[in-house]
């Protein structure tokens, strides 16, 4: 059985309300779920953010 990450978090949150202690911050901590930037992309993004602040 596969469960979507958002459904897993919802189920664990509901169990927390019922008294269990699940760490919701550890759901989907695998690198495959996170956006990966190359160093060049990261620098470009930082420059864009700085320009937007001006």
PyMOL commands that place a pseudoatom at each C-alpha (Angstrom):
pseudoatom trace, name=CA, resn=UNK, resi=1, chain=A, elem=C, hetatm=0, pos=[0.000, 0.000, 0.000]
pseudoatom trace, name=CA, resn=UNK, resi=2, chain=A, elem=C, hetatm=0, pos=[1.308, 3.429, -0.933]
pseudoatom trace, name=CA, resn=UNK, resi=3, chain=A, elem=C, hetatm=0, pos=[0.154, 6.553, 0.828]
pseudoatom trace, name=CA, resn=UNK, resi=4, chain=A, elem=C, hetatm=0, pos=[0.738, 10.097, -0.328]
pseudoatom trace, name=CA, resn=UNK, resi=5, chain=A, elem=C, hetatm=0, pos=[3.026, 12.201, 1.858]
pseudoatom trace, name=CA, resn=UNK, resi=6, chain=A, elem=C, hetatm=0, pos=[0.271, 14.671, 2.701]
pseudoatom trace, name=CA, resn=UNK, resi=7, chain=A, elem=C, hetatm=0, pos=[-2.090, 11.885, 3.745]
pseudoatom trace, name=CA, resn=UNK, resi=8, chain=A, elem=C, hetatm=0, pos=[0.597, 10.320, 5.916]
pseudoatom trace, name=CA, resn=UNK, resi=9, chain=A, elem=C, hetatm=0, pos=[1.184, 13.623, 7.656]
pseudoatom trace, name=CA, resn=UNK, resi=10, chain=A, elem=C, hetatm=0, pos=[-2.562, 14.094, 8.163]
pseudoatom trace, name=CA, resn=UNK, resi=11, chain=A, elem=C, hetatm=0, pos=[-2.918, 10.642, 9.699]
pseudoatom trace, name=CA, resn=UNK, resi=12, chain=A, elem=C, hetatm=0, pos=[0.037, 11.175, 12.018]
pseudoatom trace, name=CA, resn=UNK, resi=13, chain=A, elem=C, hetatm=0, pos=[-1.311, 14.596, 13.041]
pseudoatom trace, name=CA, resn=UNK, resi=14, chain=A, elem=C, hetatm=0, pos=[-4.679, 13.038, 13.879]
pseudoatom trace, name=CA, resn=UNK, resi=15, chain=A, elem=C, hetatm=0, pos=[-2.928, 10.380, 15.961]
pseudoatom trace, name=CA, resn=UNK, resi=16, chain=A, elem=C, hetatm=0, pos=[-1.046, 13.150, 17.775]
pseudoatom trace, name=CA, resn=UNK, resi=17, chain=A, elem=C, hetatm=0, pos=[-4.365, 14.749, 18.694]
pseudoatom trace, name=CA, resn=UNK, resi=18, chain=A, elem=C, hetatm=0, pos=[-5.405, 11.407, 20.169]
pseudoatom trace, name=CA, resn=UNK, resi=19, chain=A, elem=C, hetatm=0, pos=[-2.325, 11.319, 22.361]
pseudoatom trace, name=CA, resn=UNK, resi=20, chain=A, elem=C, hetatm=0, pos=[0.415, 9.701, 20.287]
pseudoatom trace, name=CA, resn=UNK, resi=21, chain=A, elem=C, hetatm=0, pos=[3.693, 11.526, 19.708]
pseudoatom trace, name=CA, resn=UNK, resi=22, chain=A, elem=C, hetatm=0, pos=[4.739, 11.482, 16.047]
pseudoatom trace, name=CA, resn=UNK, resi=23, chain=A, elem=C, hetatm=0, pos=[7.313, 13.964, 14.727]
pseudoatom trace, name=CA, resn=UNK, resi=24, chain=A, elem=C, hetatm=0, pos=[5.581, 15.490, 11.718]
pseudoatom trace, name=CA, resn=UNK, resi=25, chain=A, elem=C, hetatm=0, pos=[8.768, 17.317, 10.707]
pseudoatom trace, name=CA, resn=UNK, resi=26, chain=A, elem=C, hetatm=0, pos=[10.347, 13.977, 9.800]
pseudoatom trace, name=CA, resn=UNK, resi=27, chain=A, elem=C, hetatm=0, pos=[7.751, 13.131, 7.158]
pseudoatom trace, name=CA, resn=UNK, resi=28, chain=A, elem=C, hetatm=0, pos=[9.325, 13.323, 3.671]
pseudoatom trace, name=CA, resn=UNK, resi=29, chain=A, elem=C, hetatm=0, pos=[12.802, 14.306, 4.717]
pseudoatom trace, name=CA, resn=UNK, resi=30, chain=A, elem=C, hetatm=0, pos=[14.303, 12.273, 1.890]
pseudoatom trace, name=CA, resn=UNK, resi=31, chain=A, elem=C, hetatm=0, pos=[16.245, 14.359, -0.623]
pseudoatom trace, name=CA, resn=UNK, resi=32, chain=A, elem=C, hetatm=0, pos=[14.013, 13.189, -3.457]
pseudoatom trace, name=CA, resn=UNK, resi=33, chain=A, elem=C, hetatm=0, pos=[11.148, 15.278, -2.035]
pseudoatom trace, name=CA, resn=UNK, resi=34, chain=A, elem=C, hetatm=0, pos=[13.114, 18.498, -1.885]
pseudoatom trace, name=CA, resn=UNK, resi=35, chain=A, elem=C, hetatm=0, pos=[14.096, 20.912, -4.570]
pseudoatom trace, name=CA, resn=UNK, resi=36, chain=A, elem=C, hetatm=0, pos=[17.776, 20.592, -5.370]
pseudoatom trace, name=CA, resn=UNK, resi=37, chain=A, elem=C, hetatm=0, pos=[19.762, 23.565, -6.598]
pseudoatom trace, name=CA, resn=UNK, resi=38, chain=A, elem=C, hetatm=0, pos=[23.142, 23.581, -8.249]
pseudoatom trace, name=CA, resn=UNK, resi=39, chain=A, elem=C, hetatm=0, pos=[25.565, 26.159, -6.873]
pseudoatom trace, name=CA, resn=UNK, resi=40, chain=A, elem=C, hetatm=0, pos=[25.006, 28.334, -9.961]
pseudoatom trace, name=CA, resn=UNK, resi=41, chain=A, elem=C, hetatm=0, pos=[21.197, 28.142, -9.634]
pseudoatom trace, name=CA, resn=UNK, resi=42, chain=A, elem=C, hetatm=0, pos=[21.430, 28.991, -5.938]
pseudoatom trace, name=CA, resn=UNK, resi=43, chain=A, elem=C, hetatm=0, pos=[23.582, 32.061, -6.609]
pseudoatom trace, name=CA, resn=UNK, resi=44, chain=A, elem=C, hetatm=0, pos=[21.166, 33.224, -9.301]
pseudoatom trace, name=CA, resn=UNK, resi=45, chain=A, elem=C, hetatm=0, pos=[18.223, 32.786, -6.925]
pseudoatom trace, name=CA, resn=UNK, resi=46, chain=A, elem=C, hetatm=0, pos=[20.010, 34.759, -4.205]
pseudoatom trace, name=CA, resn=UNK, resi=47, chain=A, elem=C, hetatm=0, pos=[20.667, 37.610, -6.651]
pseudoatom trace, name=CA, resn=UNK, resi=48, chain=A, elem=C, hetatm=0, pos=[16.994, 37.626, -7.679]
pseudoatom trace, name=CA, resn=UNK, resi=49, chain=A, elem=C, hetatm=0, pos=[15.902, 37.815, -4.058]
pseudoatom trace, name=CA, resn=UNK, resi=50, chain=A, elem=C, hetatm=0, pos=[18.297, 40.692, -3.342]
pseudoatom trace, name=CA, resn=UNK, resi=51, chain=A, elem=C, hetatm=0, pos=[17.074, 42.582, -6.414]
pseudoatom trace, name=CA, resn=UNK, resi=52, chain=A, elem=C, hetatm=0, pos=[13.472, 42.149, -5.330]
pseudoatom trace, name=CA, resn=UNK, resi=53, chain=A, elem=C, hetatm=0, pos=[14.228, 43.664, -1.910]
pseudoatom trace, name=CA, resn=UNK, resi=54, chain=A, elem=C, hetatm=0, pos=[15.502, 46.946, -3.386]
for i in range(1, 54): cmd.bond("trace and resi %d" % i, "trace and resi %d" % (i + 1))
show_as sticks, trace
zoom trace
